[in-house]
C-alpha cells in the first residue's frame, strides 16, 4: 500500500529534489549566495516519506538536510567531496523512489554508502545494516487459529513452559553447541504458539522457532547477540504468567521482534520454518546478494562504466562456479543428477540480476538454462553430453554479452536487448585475439 501511495506524491517529491539539485549547483558556483539552498523544502519531503513509512529514503533525506545545514553554517568544508556526496544523494533519491513505486521491492542496503558518506563529512558514526532493517511487523502469520483459555489455565501452562524454556536456554548458555538445549527451546516455541493463537506475541514464538531451527541446522552460529534475544523472551513469558490474557493483547517489544527477524534473515539453512519466516516477512529483499546491491546502486546513481565493470565481475564469478560444477559433474564416473539441483537457484538469481541490468533477452536465456538443469536434476531429462554442451553454449553467449556491457556500459544495452545471441567477434576478447594474430603475421 505504501508503494502505491508513493505514486500519488512522486511528481511533487521529484520536483522538490530537482530544485534542491539546482540550488546546490548555484551554491557551488557562488558560495556567497546561500539563499537558494536555504529555501529548499527538503524537510517537507522528509515528512511525506516518514508518513509513507519509507524509512531508508526518509533517512537519506534527513542526512541531506543536516549535511546541507552544516555546510551553510561553515562547520564542514565546502569542497568537491562535500558537493559530490550531496549531489550523489540527490540523484539517487528519485531513482530509488522510482524503483520502489515501479518494482515495489525495497533494497535499503543499496543506499548505505551514500548515508555513511554524508555522515562521515560531519564526523558521525557510520550506520550498520541493522540500522536500515525495517521489516513490516504488522504482517499477519499464516495458518494461525484463535485460542481462548481461562486466565488460570493459561498462566499454569505458560509457567510450566517457562521452566522448560529456562532449562533449555541455560543449557545453551553453558554450552552453545548443546543440541539438546536448542531442541528443548525449539519445542517450547512450538507449544507456546498453540497456547496464544492469534495473539500478537505469537509472532515472537513463530519467528524464534525459525531461528532455533536455523541454529539446529547450522545455518547460524550461536553468539551473545542471539542469546541476549532469547533471554528477553523470558520477560514476555513472565508477563503472561503475571497478567494472563491481558498480556496477550499487548504488541510484542518492537526491538525484540525486529532483531529476531534480522538474524533470521541471515540464516543460510533452508529448513521449512526459517524459509516460511523469510517468505512471510520478505526478508530476502533485505539480504540482497552483493551483485544485486551493485546493480541497484548502478541503477540509482545513473550510468557508470566502472560500477558496471564491478557488477559484471561479480556475475562472472557466479558463471565460473556454475561452469565448474557442470565440469565436475561431466567428468564424474557415476554422477548423481541431484548434485545439479543447487545450480537451479543460482541461475535464477543470476537471471534476476541480468534483468536489473536491463538485459531481458539474456535473462530469458538464463532462465531457460535453469529450467533445463531442473528437468535433468529431477530425472525428467537424461543428462546427456549434448544437453550439457547446449547449457554451456547458452552460458557462453550470455557471458559474451556481459563482456560487451562491461566495456560499453549502457550504450550497448539497446543492441544486447534485441537478441540473446552474441557473436565472438563482437566481444572485447576478439579484438585482443585479432591484434595478436596481426602482430604475429607482421613478425613473419
C-alpha positions as CSV (number, residue, x, y, z in Angstrom):
1,X,0.0,0.0,0.0
2,X,2.8,2.4,0.9
3,X,4.4,1.9,-2.5
4,X,1.1,2.6,-4.3
5,X,0.6,5.8,-2.2
6,X,4.1,6.9,-3.2
7,X,3.0,7.2,-6.8
8,X,0.5,9.9,-5.8
9,X,3.2,12.2,-4.4
10,X,6.2,11.1,-6.5
11,X,6.0,14.0,-9.0
12,X,6.0,16.6,-6.2
13,X,8.9,14.9,-4.5
14,X,10.9,14.8,-7.8
15,X,10.3,18.5,-8.4
16,X,11.5,19.4,-4.9
17,X,14.6,17.3,-5.3
18,X,15.3,18.8,-8.7
19,X,15.1,22.3,-7.2
20,X,17.4,21.2,-4.4
21,X,19.9,20.0,-7.0
22,X,19.8,23.3,-8.9
23,X,20.2,25.2,-5.6
24,X,23.3,23.1,-4.8
25,X,24.7,23.8,-8.3
26,X,24.2,27.5,-7.8
27,X,25.9,27.4,-4.4
28,X,28.9,25.6,-5.8
29,X,29.3,28.4,-8.4
30,X,28.7,31.1,-5.9
31,X,29.2,30.1,-2.3
32,X,28.4,33.6,-1.1
33,X,24.8,33.3,-2.2
34,X,23.2,30.9,0.3
35,X,19.6,31.9,-0.2
36,X,18.5,29.3,-2.8
37,X,19.9,26.4,-0.7
38,X,18.4,27.8,2.5
39,X,14.9,28.0,0.8
40,X,14.9,24.3,-0.2
41,X,12.0,22.3,1.2
42,X,13.8,19.0,1.9
43,X,12.2,18.9,5.3
44,X,8.7,18.6,3.7
45,X,9.9,15.6,1.6
46,X,11.2,14.0,4.8
47,X,7.7,14.4,6.4
48,X,6.0,12.8,3.5
49,X,8.4,9.8,3.3
50,X,8.0,9.3,7.1
51,X,4.3,9.3,6.7
52,X,4.6,6.7,3.9
53,X,6.9,4.6,6.2
54,X,9.7,4.7,3.6
55,X,12.3,4.7,6.4
56,X,15.5,4.5,4.4
57,X,14.5,7.1,1.9
58,X,13.5,9.4,4.7
59,X,16.8,8.8,6.5
60,X,18.7,9.8,3.4
61,X,16.7,13.0,3.0
62,X,17.4,13.7,6.7
63,X,21.1,13.2,6.1
64,X,21.0,15.6,3.1
65,X,19.1,18.2,5.2
66,X,21.5,18.0,8.2
67,X,24.6,18.0,6.0
68,X,23.4,21.0,4.0
69,X,22.7,22.9,7.2
70,X,26.1,22.1,8.5
71,X,27.7,23.2,5.2
72,X,25.8,26.5,5.3
73,X,27.0,27.2,8.8
74,X,30.6,26.6,7.8
75,X,31.1,23.6,10.1
76,X,32.2,21.4,7.2
77,X,34.3,22.4,4.2
78,X,32.6,23.4,1.0
79,X,34.9,21.3,-1.2
80,X,34.5,18.9,-4.1
81,X,34.0,15.8,-1.9
82,X,31.2,17.5,0.0
83,X,29.4,18.7,-3.1
84,X,29.8,15.3,-4.8
85,X,28.3,13.4,-1.9
86,X,25.4,15.7,-1.6
87,X,24.7,15.6,-5.3
88,X,25.0,11.8,-5.4
89,X,22.4,11.5,-2.7
90,X,20.1,13.9,-4.6
91,X,20.5,11.9,-7.8
92,X,20.0,8.5,-6.1
93,X,16.8,9.5,-4.2
94,X,14.5,10.0,-7.2
95,X,15.8,6.9,-8.9
96,X,15.4,4.9,-5.6
97,X,11.8,6.1,-5.3
98,X,11.2,5.2,-8.9
99,X,12.4,1.7,-8.1
100,X,10.0,1.5,-5.1
101,X,7.0,2.7,-7.0
102,X,7.5,0.5,-10.0
103,X,9.2,-2.7,-8.7
104,X,7.6,-2.4,-5.2
105,X,10.6,-4.0,-3.6
106,X,12.9,-2.3,-1.2
107,X,16.7,-2.7,-1.3
108,X,17.7,-0.4,1.6
109,X,21.3,-1.5,1.8
110,X,21.9,0.0,-1.7
111,X,21.7,3.5,0.0
112,X,24.1,2.6,2.8
113,X,27.3,4.0,1.1
114,X,25.6,7.4,0.5
115,X,24.2,7.6,4.0
116,X,27.6,6.9,5.6
117,X,29.4,9.2,3.1
118,X,27.3,12.1,4.3
119,X,27.7,11.1,8.0
120,X,31.4,10.9,7.6
121,X,31.6,14.5,6.5
122,X,30.1,15.5,9.8
123,X,32.2,13.0,11.8
124,X,29.2,10.9,12.7
125,X,29.4,7.2,13.5
126,X,28.5,5.1,10.4
127,X,25.2,3.2,10.2
128,X,25.1,-0.6,10.0
129,X,22.8,-2.9,8.1
130,X,20.7,-3.3,11.3
131,X,20.0,0.4,11.3
132,X,18.3,0.1,7.9
133,X,16.4,-3.1,8.7
134,X,12.8,-2.2,9.0
135,X,10.5,-5.2,8.2
136,X,6.8,-4.9,8.3
137,X,6.0,-6.2,11.8
138,X,2.2,-5.9,11.1
139,X,2.4,-8.8,8.6
140,X,-0.1,-11.5,9.6
141,X,1.1,-15.0,10.3
142,X,-0.2,-17.8,8.1
143,X,-2.5,-20.7,9.3
144,X,-3.0,-19.3,12.8
145,X,-6.1,-20.3,14.8
146,X,-7.7,-18.3,17.6
147,X,-7.3,-19.8,21.1
148,X,-9.1,-18.7,24.2
149,X,-8.1,-20.1,27.6
150,X,-9.1,-19.0,31.1
151,X,-6.5,-16.9,32.9
152,X,-5.7,-19.6,35.4
153,X,-5.3,-22.3,32.7
154,X,-3.1,-20.0,30.5
155,X,-0.9,-18.9,33.4
156,X,-0.4,-22.6,34.6
157,X,0.6,-23.8,31.1
158,X,2.9,-20.9,30.4
159,X,4.5,-21.3,33.9
160,X,5.4,-24.9,33.1
161,X,6.7,-23.9,29.6
162,X,8.8,-21.1,31.1
163,X,10.5,-23.5,33.4
164,X,11.3,-25.8,30.5
165,X,12.5,-22.8,28.4
166,X,14.8,-21.6,31.1
167,X,16.3,-25.1,31.4
168,X,16.9,-25.3,27.7
169,X,18.3,-21.8,27.5
170,X,20.7,-22.4,30.4
171,X,22.0,-25.5,28.7
172,X,22.7,-23.4,25.5
173,X,24.3,-20.6,27.5
174,X,26.7,-23.1,29.3
175,X,27.4,-24.9,26.0
176,X,26.5,-23.0,22.8
177,X,26.9,-26.3,20.9
178,X,24.3,-28.1,23.0
179,X,21.9,-29.7,20.6
180,X,19.6,-30.9,23.4
181,X,19.3,-27.4,24.8
182,X,18.3,-26.0,21.3
183,X,15.8,-28.8,20.8
184,X,14.3,-28.1,24.2
185,X,13.8,-24.4,23.5
186,X,12.6,-25.1,19.9
187,X,9.9,-27.4,21.3
188,X,8.8,-24.8,23.8
189,X,8.3,-22.2,21.0
190,X,6.0,-24.6,19.1
191,X,3.9,-25.3,22.2
192,X,3.6,-21.6,23.1
193,X,2.1,-21.0,19.6
194,X,-0.7,-23.5,20.4
195,X,-1.5,-21.6,23.7
196,X,-1.5,-18.0,22.4
197,X,-3.0,-18.5,18.9
198,X,-3.6,-15.2,17.1
199,X,-2.3,-13.0,19.9
200,X,0.4,-10.5,18.8
201,X,3.1,-12.2,20.9
202,X,2.7,-15.4,18.8
203,X,4.9,-13.7,16.2
204,X,7.8,-13.9,18.7
205,X,7.3,-17.6,19.2
206,X,6.9,-18.2,15.5
207,X,10.0,-16.3,14.4
208,X,12.0,-17.8,17.3
209,X,11.0,-21.3,16.1
210,X,12.5,-20.5,12.7
211,X,15.7,-19.0,14.3
212,X,16.1,-22.1,16.5
213,X,15.6,-24.3,13.5
214,X,18.4,-22.5,11.7
215,X,20.7,-22.9,14.7
216,X,20.0,-26.6,14.8
217,X,20.7,-26.9,11.1
218,X,23.9,-25.0,11.4
219,X,22.5,-22.1,9.3
220,X,23.6,-19.7,12.0
221,X,26.1,-19.8,14.9
222,X,25.0,-19.2,18.5
223,X,26.5,-15.9,19.7
224,X,25.9,-13.5,22.5
225,X,23.6,-11.3,20.5
226,X,21.2,-14.2,19.8
227,X,21.5,-15.4,23.4
228,X,20.5,-11.9,24.6
229,X,17.4,-12.0,22.5
230,X,16.4,-15.4,23.9
231,X,16.9,-14.0,27.4
232,X,14.5,-11.2,26.6
233,X,11.8,-13.7,25.6
234,X,11.8,-14.9,29.2
235,X,10.5,-11.4,30.2
236,X,7.5,-11.9,27.8
237,X,6.7,-15.3,29.4
238,X,6.8,-13.7,32.9
239,X,4.3,-11.0,31.8
240,X,1.8,-13.7,30.7
241,X,2.2,-15.6,33.9
242,X,1.6,-12.3,35.8
243,X,-1.2,-10.8,33.8
244,X,-2.7,-13.7,31.9
245,X,-4.8,-12.9,28.8
246,X,-4.3,-9.1,29.3
247,X,-0.7,-9.6,28.4
248,X,-1.7,-11.2,25.1
249,X,-3.4,-8.1,23.9
250,X,-0.2,-6.1,24.0
251,X,2.1,-5.9,21.0
252,X,5.5,-7.6,21.5
253,X,8.5,-5.4,22.0
254,X,9.4,-4.0,18.6
255,X,13.2,-4.2,19.1
256,X,12.9,-7.9,20.1
257,X,10.9,-8.9,17.1
258,X,12.9,-6.8,14.7
259,X,16.2,-8.3,15.9
260,X,14.8,-11.8,15.8
261,X,13.9,-11.2,12.2
262,X,17.3,-9.6,11.5
263,X,19.2,-12.7,12.5
264,X,16.6,-14.9,10.7
265,X,17.3,-13.0,7.5
266,X,21.0,-14.0,7.7
267,X,20.3,-17.8,8.2
268,X,22.0,-19.9,5.5
269,X,19.9,-23.0,6.1
270,X,16.8,-24.0,4.0
271,X,14.6,-25.5,6.7
272,X,10.8,-25.3,6.4
273,X,10.2,-22.9,9.3
274,X,13.1,-20.4,8.6
275,X,12.0,-20.4,4.9
276,X,8.5,-19.6,5.9
277,X,9.7,-16.7,8.2
278,X,11.8,-15.3,5.3
279,X,8.9,-15.6,2.9
280,X,6.2,-14.1,5.1
281,X,8.3,-11.1,6.3
282,X,10.0,-10.7,2.8
283,X,13.5,-10.9,4.4
284,X,15.2,-11.9,1.2
285,X,14.6,-8.4,-0.1
286,X,16.7,-7.0,2.6
287,X,19.6,-9.5,2.5
288,X,20.3,-9.0,-1.2
289,X,23.4,-10.5,-2.8
290,X,26.4,-8.3,-3.4
291,X,25.8,-8.4,-7.1
292,X,22.2,-7.4,-6.7
293,X,23.3,-4.5,-4.4
294,X,25.8,-3.3,-7.0
295,X,23.2,-3.5,-9.8
296,X,20.8,-1.4,-7.6
297,X,23.4,1.2,-6.9
298,X,24.2,1.3,-10.6
299,X,20.5,1.9,-11.4
300,X,20.1,4.5,-8.6
301,X,23.3,6.5,-9.4
302,X,22.9,6.6,-13.2
303,X,25.4,5.4,-15.9
304,X,28.8,4.5,-14.6
305,X,31.1,2.2,-16.6
306,X,33.4,1.5,-13.6
307,X,30.4,0.3,-11.4
308,X,29.2,-1.7,-14.4
309,X,32.5,-3.5,-14.5
310,X,32.3,-4.4,-10.9
311,X,28.8,-5.9,-11.3
312,X,29.9,-7.9,-14.4
313,X,32.9,-9.2,-12.5
314,X,30.7,-10.4,-9.7
315,X,28.4,-12.1,-12.1
316,X,31.3,-13.7,-14.0
317,X,32.4,-15.2,-10.7
318,X,29.0,-16.8,-10.4
319,X,29.4,-18.1,-14.0
320,X,32.7,-19.7,-13.1
321,X,31.1,-21.6,-10.2
322,X,28.3,-22.9,-12.4
323,X,30.7,-23.9,-15.1
324,X,33.0,-25.6,-12.6
325,X,30.0,-27.6,-11.2
326,X,29.0,-28.7,-14.6
327,X,32.5,-29.7,-15.5
328,X,32.9,-31.8,-12.3
329,X,29.5,-33.5,-13.0
330,X,30.5,-34.3,-16.6
331,X,33.9,-35.8,-15.5
332,X,32.5,-37.9,-12.7
333,X,32.4,-41.7,-13.2
334,X,28.9,-42.1,-11.6
335,X,27.4,-38.6,-11.2
336,X,24.1,-38.1,-9.4
337,X,21.8,-35.7,-11.1
338,X,20.7,-34.4,-7.7
339,X,24.1,-32.7,-7.5
340,X,22.8,-30.3,-10.1
341,X,19.9,-29.0,-8.0
342,X,21.8,-26.2,-6.3
343,X,22.6,-24.7,-9.7
344,X,18.9,-24.0,-10.4
345,X,18.5,-21.4,-7.7
346,X,21.9,-19.9,-8.5
347,X,21.0,-19.5,-12.2
348,X,17.6,-17.9,-11.3
349,X,19.3,-15.4,-9.1
350,X,21.7,-14.6,-11.9
351,X,18.8,-14.2,-14.2
352,X,17.2,-11.6,-11.9
353,X,20.4,-9.7,-11.8
354,X,20.5,-9.7,-15.6
355,X,17.0,-8.3,-15.6
356,X,18.1,-5.4,-13.3
357,X,21.0,-4.7,-15.7
358,X,18.4,-4.2,-18.4
359,X,19.2,-7.4,-20.4
360,X,15.8,-9.1,-20.7
361,X,16.8,-11.5,-23.6
362,X,19.8,-12.7,-21.6
363,X,17.6,-13.1,-18.5
364,X,15.2,-15.2,-20.5
365,X,18.0,-17.4,-21.8
366,X,19.4,-17.8,-18.3
367,X,16.0,-19.0,-17.0
368,X,15.8,-21.4,-19.9
369,X,19.2,-22.9,-18.8
370,X,17.9,-23.1,-15.2
371,X,14.8,-25.0,-16.4
372,X,16.8,-27.5,-18.4
373,X,19.0,-28.2,-15.4
374,X,15.9,-28.6,-13.2
375,X,14.4,-31.2,-15.6
376,X,17.8,-33.1,-15.6
377,X,18.2,-32.9,-11.8
378,X,14.6,-34.3,-11.4
379,X,15.3,-37.1,-13.8
380,X,12.8,-35.9,-16.4
381,X,15.5,-35.4,-19.0
382,X,18.7,-37.6,-19.5
383,X,22.0,-36.0,-18.5
384,X,23.4,-36.4,-22.0
385,X,26.6,-34.7,-23.1
386,X,24.7,-32.9,-25.9
387,X,22.4,-31.3,-23.2
388,X,25.3,-30.2,-21.1
389,X,27.0,-28.7,-24.1
390,X,23.9,-26.8,-25.0
391,X,23.8,-25.4,-21.5
392,X,27.4,-24.4,-21.6
393,X,26.9,-22.8,-25.0
394,X,24.0,-20.7,-23.7
395,X,26.1,-19.6,-20.7
396,X,28.9,-18.6,-23.1
397,X,26.6,-16.4,-25.1
398,X,25.3,-14.7,-22.0
399,X,28.9,-14.2,-20.7
400,X,29.9,-12.6,-24.1
401,X,27.0,-10.1,-23.7
402,X,28.3,-9.2,-20.2
403,X,31.8,-8.7,-21.5
404,X,30.4,-6.1,-24.0
405,X,28.4,-4.5,-21.3
406,X,31.4,-4.1,-19.1
407,X,33.3,-2.2,-21.8
408,X,30.5,-0.2,-23.4
409,X,28.1,0.2,-20.5
410,X,24.5,1.3,-21.1
411,X,25.5,2.2,-24.7
412,X,25.5,-1.5,-25.5
413,X,22.1,-2.2,-23.9
414,X,19.9,-1.4,-26.9
415,X,21.8,-3.9,-29.2
416,X,22.0,-6.6,-26.5
417,X,18.3,-6.2,-25.7
418,X,17.4,-7.3,-29.2
419,X,18.9,-10.8,-29.1
420,X,20.4,-13.3,-26.6
421,X,23.0,-14.4,-29.3
422,X,26.3,-12.6,-29.1
423,X,28.9,-13.5,-31.7
424,X,32.5,-13.8,-30.5
425,X,33.7,-11.2,-33.0
426,X,31.6,-8.6,-31.1
427,X,33.3,-9.2,-27.8
428,X,36.4,-7.4,-26.4
429,X,38.3,-10.7,-26.4
430,X,38.0,-10.8,-30.2
431,X,39.9,-7.6,-30.5
432,X,42.7,-9.0,-28.4
433,X,42.9,-12.2,-30.4
434,X,42.8,-10.3,-33.7
435,X,45.5,-7.9,-32.5
436,X,47.8,-10.8,-31.5
437,X,47.2,-12.6,-34.9
438,X,48.1,-9.4,-36.8
439,X,51.2,-8.9,-34.8
440,X,52.4,-12.4,-35.4
441,X,51.6,-12.1,-39.1
442,X,53.7,-8.9,-39.3
443,X,56.6,-10.6,-37.4
444,X,56.6,-13.4,-40.0
